[in-house]
Amino acid sequence: MTDSSSITFESLENRTRFLSGLYSELLENGIRYFFPGATLERVSQGAEQMPGLLGAVPSGGQVEFEWMGSGYSLSASSKLSDHERRLLRSIGMVLSARYQLLTNQALAAQSFQLFRGLPEDRFVSAFLDPTPHTSAEAVAGLTDRIADAIEVLRTSSMSTYENRRIATGVLLFGSMPEPCHIPPQTPKRALRYSHLLTSIRSFHRLCDGLRTLALVDQDGLLAELIDVHDWAEPYRDMPLAVPPPAQYADHCRATLCGGHICLILSPNGEIKIYADGVPVFRFIDGKWRLVDARYRYDLWKKTIGNAALADRLFSVALNLTESRRGALFVVLDDRESATKLLSQPDLLDHLNHDDLMDGITSKDQLHYLLRDKSILDVPSTVLENIARIDGAVVLCPDANLLAFGAILHHHSAEEALNRTVEGGRTTAAIAASHFGTVLKISEDGLISMYRGGQCLWEM
């Protein structure tokens, strides 16, 4: 006769082994989701332990850590930024707290609803506010306002109103004191800001995300509606760490103080998250992306070596992404290399007198409008229009405009091969990056920086 205690032990051992395998796989999937360009390897196998991300120590482009007794190595082409390491810890925090919740019978029985939604949304939430994810008790007892707000925007993105895509947004009131805004006085019977609101037809008419936002208190309740421009007004003169797109400058300023977090569903169907005055996450093309705007802008500015030029091009690029228009900016290391990259008729200082005399019209007859101009003296709106013309905008390091709408030369066989597997704009960016620094704006809303034939970042 089989001893019942041995059956119980075997059942417990099998459950533990199953959960261990499941949560190891969830960790690996989560890391590969947010770090697609890195290599994750399990380098050692140890005795199974309660999950916890231990010893995440960066060494150049490599991070080594332990998870459930196993050793892992995460290798990237460059050293992980502060935000990337923070995201790695957030993934481990969420999964560890959920594992603890499942193994706590008293809490698990009443907390199954906390597993609703996508794990990636919870990773984003824990990055922005780790408080609801620090333990099983925190997961079961605290409202995850950020995950709720993401679910509202996700549900809204799949709906239309009068045959138009829905655009909306929310400001989550922060927990840190700030002099310009006091916590909202939440009305009695206030509704929780959750996916249930989306079943109310008129809900989507309350705020458009661009000018008006829903204000949610620290308990996750819909407290009032605000004008984002008015909310950001006290911070009008405060500098921003990263140039914002013109359309969302107020949203960045609204989060400069107090720990407020702003989430937007844009007219393009993209979810944007702002915190600490900068964009932090984007959900675009069915995938979350860590923007890491401060780190990437600083790298761009340092490589360009001209802060005013870097600022102007970066902000114009962000504006172009909102209209989903592609463009290519090339800042050459040396003005003389323009002749290697461009045809003579594309250069602004090229004068085609023969065509003028013959009465033949050509694009270079309009070059006088921008010849000998610094783009720092050209209005941003004009620069955006120039960038929309097929071809590249090419500049000197001192911000002088050399060409616009230019077709770039591709010299190497490798670049010719890339043309067959990459888009024409990507091939041009790779070729031009051998002569300087390139900012590529894709029609799908992504921005990429190229240098030395390599893509250094994409956001």
Sequence and secondary structure as in RCSB ss.txt:
>XXXX:A:sequence
MTDSSSITFESLENRTRFLSGLYSELLENGIRYFFPGATLERVSQGAEQMPGLLGAVPSGGQVEFEWMGSGYSLS
ASSKLSDHERRLLRSIGMVLSARYQLLTNQALAAQSFQLFRGLPEDRFVSAFLDPTPHTSAEAVAGLTDRIADAI
EVLRTSSMSTYENRRIATGVLLFGSMPEPCHIPPQTPKRALRYSHLLTSIRSFHRLCDGLRTLALVDQDGLLAEL
IDVHDWAEPYRDMPLAVPPPAQYADHCRATLCGGHICLILSPNGEIKIYADGVPVFRFIDGKWRLVDARYRYDLW
KKTIGNAALADRLFSVALNLTESRRGALFVVLDDRESATKLLSQPDLLDHLNHDDLMDGITSKDQLHYLLRDKSI
LDVPSTVLENIARIDGAVVLCPDANLLAFGAILHHHSAEEALNRTVEGGRTTAAIAASHFGTVLKISEDGLISMY
RGGQCLWEM
>XXXX:A:secstr
   HHHHHHHHHHHHHHHHHHHHHHHHHHHHHHH TTSEEEEEE         EEEEEETTEEEEEETTEEEEEE
 SS   HHHHHHHHHHHHHHHHHHHHHT HHHHTT GGGG S HHHHHHHHHH  GGGSSHHHHHHS  HHHHHH
HHHHHHHT EETTEE  EEEEE  SS  TT       TT  BSSGGGGGSGGGGGS  SSSEEEEE TTSBEEEE
EEHHHHHGGGTTS  SS   GGGHHHHHTTSSTT EEEEE TTS EEEEETTEEEEEEETTEEEE  HHHHHHHH
HHHH  HHHHHHHHHHHHHHHHTT  EEEEEES GGGHHHHB GGGSTT   HHHHHHT   GGGGGGGTTT BT
TSS HHHHHHHHHSSSEEEE TT BEEEEEE B   SHHHHHHHHHS HHHHHHHHHTTTEEEEEE TTS EEEE
ETTEEEEE 
